[in-house]
Amino acid sequence: MFQGRGCPVWGTQDTNISPYLEKLPKEKILVFDLSTAGVQVTGDVNVVKTSLQLDKFSCGVESVVSAVFNENDKAQCVFVADTAEEATAGMVVASCVRSAQTINKMKSMIEDGITEKEWTEALIR
C-alpha cells in the first residue's frame, strides 16, 4: 500500500486490505473499490464501488468527490484498483477535494477574523 504525501489518501492493488486498515489511524476510513475482483475488508468500513476506467471515468470521479466531500479532513481514503495508475487517479481526485476543502476553511478563517487576509491569500497561491 502506498500513500499520497501530506494527505490521508492511500492506494493498493491488494484486494485483501484488512491487514493494512489495522495500521491506519483510527479515524473514519473510506474504501474505494475500483477493482474487478472486489475488496475483502472486515470491520466498520464504508466501501464505495466505482470505476475510474476511461469509459466510466466521469461517473467514477463524481462518486469519489461525493464521498470525500462530506467527510472531515482526518478521514482516511483507500483506493483499491487493478492497476497502480487507476489507484493513483483516485488518489489525485481525493487529494483535489481535500485541497479545495482546506482552501475554503482558510477563507472562512479570514471571514471569522482568525487570520489575516494577505497572509492567508499568500499561502493559498
Sine and cosine of phi, psi and omega as CSV:
sin_phi,cos_phi,sin_psi,cos_psi,sin_omega,cos_omega
0.00,0.00,0.66,-0.75,-0.01,-1.00
-0.83,-0.56,0.48,-0.88,-0.08,-1.00
-0.90,-0.43,0.58,-0.81,0.17,-0.99
-0.97,0.25,0.73,-0.69,-0.06,-1.00
-0.88,0.47,0.74,-0.67,0.11,-0.99
0.95,0.31,0.26,0.97,-0.06,-1.00
-0.54,-0.84,0.62,-0.78,0.00,-1.00
-0.98,0.21,0.86,0.50,-0.06,-1.00
-0.80,-0.60,0.77,-0.64,-0.11,-0.99
-0.78,-0.63,0.40,-0.92,0.07,-1.00
-0.65,-0.76,0.50,-0.87,0.03,-1.00
-0.34,-0.94,0.36,-0.93,0.12,-0.99
-0.96,-0.27,-0.06,1.00,0.00,-1.00
-0.99,0.12,0.85,-0.52,-0.05,-1.00
-0.99,0.17,-0.32,0.95,0.09,-1.00
-1.00,-0.04,1.00,-0.04,-0.14,-0.99
-0.98,-0.20,-0.01,1.00,-0.01,-1.00
-0.80,0.60,-0.70,0.71,0.03,-1.00
-0.88,0.48,-0.57,0.82,0.02,-1.00
-0.94,0.35,-0.66,0.75,-0.06,-1.00
-0.90,0.44,-0.51,0.86,0.02,-1.00
-0.90,0.44,-0.42,0.91,-0.04,-1.00
-1.00,0.01,-0.20,0.98,-0.02,-1.00
-0.98,0.18,0.42,-0.91,0.10,-1.00
-0.83,0.56,0.53,-0.85,-0.11,-0.99
-0.99,0.17,0.73,0.68,0.13,-0.99
-1.00,-0.06,-0.07,-1.00,0.09,-1.00
-0.91,0.42,0.63,-0.78,0.00,-1.00
-0.86,-0.52,0.80,-0.59,0.11,-0.99
-0.95,-0.30,0.81,-0.58,0.04,-1.00
-0.95,-0.33,0.80,-0.60,0.05,-1.00
-0.96,-0.26,0.92,-0.38,-0.02,-1.00
-1.00,-0.01,0.98,-0.20,0.03,-1.00
-0.98,-0.20,0.05,1.00,-0.11,-0.99
-1.00,0.07,0.31,-0.95,0.09,-1.00
-1.00,0.06,-0.41,0.91,-0.05,-1.00
-0.99,0.13,-0.40,0.92,-0.06,-1.00
1.00,-0.05,0.43,-0.90,-0.07,-1.00
-0.99,-0.13,0.66,-0.76,0.11,-0.99
-0.97,-0.25,0.91,-0.42,-0.05,-1.00
-0.56,-0.83,0.58,-0.82,0.06,-1.00
-0.88,-0.47,0.35,-0.94,0.04,-1.00
1.00,-0.09,-0.12,-0.99,-0.05,-1.00
-1.00,0.04,0.99,0.12,-0.06,-1.00
-0.77,-0.64,0.73,-0.68,0.09,-1.00
-0.99,0.16,0.80,-0.60,0.04,-1.00
-0.91,-0.41,0.82,-0.58,0.04,-1.00
-0.94,-0.35,0.90,-0.43,0.03,-1.00
-1.00,0.02,0.86,-0.52,0.00,-1.00
-0.43,-0.90,-0.02,-1.00,0.00,-1.00
-0.65,-0.76,0.62,-0.79,0.11,-0.99
-0.89,-0.45,0.37,0.93,0.09,-1.00
-0.94,0.35,0.43,-0.90,-0.17,-0.99
-0.78,0.62,-0.68,0.73,-0.06,-1.00
-0.95,0.31,-0.27,0.96,0.00,-1.00
-0.83,-0.56,0.25,0.97,-0.15,-0.99
-0.86,0.52,-0.72,0.69,-0.06,-1.00
-0.87,0.49,-0.72,0.69,0.03,-1.00
-0.91,0.42,-0.63,0.78,0.02,-1.00
-0.89,0.45,-0.68,0.74,0.04,-1.00
-0.88,0.47,-0.69,0.73,0.03,-1.00
-0.87,0.50,-0.65,0.76,0.03,-1.00
-0.89,0.45,-0.69,0.72,-0.01,-1.00
-0.91,0.41,-0.74,0.67,-0.01,-1.00
-0.86,0.51,-0.71,0.70,-0.02,-1.00
-0.88,0.48,-0.66,0.75,-0.03,-1.00
-0.95,0.32,-0.66,0.75,-0.07,-1.00
-0.98,0.21,-0.55,0.83,-0.11,-0.99
-0.82,0.57,-0.65,0.76,-0.10,-1.00
-1.00,0.02,0.02,1.00,-0.02,-1.00
-1.00,-0.09,0.38,-0.93,0.05,-1.00
-0.97,0.24,0.18,-0.98,-0.11,-0.99
-0.96,0.29,-0.10,0.99,0.03,-1.00
-1.00,-0.07,-0.22,0.98,-0.02,-1.00
-0.89,0.46,0.71,-0.71,0.00,-1.00
-1.00,0.03,0.71,-0.70,0.04,-1.00
-0.91,-0.42,0.84,-0.55,-0.01,-1.00
-0.87,-0.49,0.83,-0.56,0.00,-1.00
-0.96,-0.29,0.88,-0.48,0.02,-1.00
-0.95,-0.32,0.86,-0.51,-0.09,-1.00
-0.63,-0.78,0.25,-0.97,0.05,-1.00
-0.95,0.30,-0.46,0.89,0.00,-1.00
-0.79,-0.61,0.46,-0.89,0.05,-1.00
-0.90,0.44,-0.55,0.84,0.00,-1.00
-0.90,0.44,-0.67,0.75,0.00,-1.00
-0.93,0.36,-0.65,0.76,0.05,-1.00
-0.89,0.46,-0.67,0.74,0.01,-1.00
-0.90,0.44,-0.63,0.78,0.05,-1.00
-0.86,0.50,-0.69,0.72,0.05,-1.00
-0.89,0.46,-0.65,0.76,0.02,-1.00
-0.89,0.45,-0.63,0.78,0.02,-1.00
-0.90,0.43,-0.70,0.72,0.01,-1.00
-0.87,0.49,-0.74,0.67,-0.01,-1.00
-0.89,0.46,-0.64,0.77,0.02,-1.00
-0.91,0.42,-0.60,0.80,0.06,-1.00
-0.90,0.44,-0.67,0.75,0.04,-1.00
-0.89,0.46,-0.71,0.71,0.01,-1.00
-0.87,0.49,-0.66,0.75,0.01,-1.00
-0.89,0.46,-0.70,0.72,0.03,-1.00
-0.89,0.45,-0.64,0.77,0.04,-1.00
-0.89,0.46,-0.67,0.74,-0.01,-1.00
-0.90,0.43,-0.70,0.72,0.02,-1.00
-0.88,0.47,-0.69,0.73,0.03,-1.00
-0.89,0.45,-0.62,0.78,0.04,-1.00
-0.91,0.43,-0.64,0.76,0.02,-1.00
-0.91,0.41,-0.64,0.77,0.03,-1.00
-0.91,0.40,-0.59,0.81,0.04,-1.00
-0.93,0.35,-0.47,0.88,0.07,-1.00
-0.92,0.39,-0.54,0.84,0.08,-1.00
-0.91,0.42,-0.74,0.67,-0.03,-1.00
-0.89,0.46,-0.54,0.84,0.00,-1.00
-0.99,0.12,-0.05,1.00,0.01,-1.00
0.97,0.23,0.30,0.95,-0.03,-1.00
-0.99,0.16,-0.52,0.86,-0.03,-1.00
-0.68,-0.73,0.31,-0.95,-0.01,-1.00
-0.99,0.16,0.62,-0.79,-0.06,-1.00
-0.88,0.47,-0.76,0.65,-0.06,-1.00
-0.88,0.47,-0.71,0.71,-0.02,-1.00
-0.89,0.46,-0.72,0.69,-0.03,-1.00
-0.92,0.39,-0.67,0.74,0.03,-1.00
-0.90,0.43,-0.54,0.84,0.07,-1.00
-0.92,0.40,-0.61,0.79,0.06,-1.00
-0.91,0.41,-0.64,0.77,-0.03,-1.00
-0.92,0.40,-0.60,0.80,0.00,-1.00
-0.92,0.40,0.00,0.00,0.00,0.00
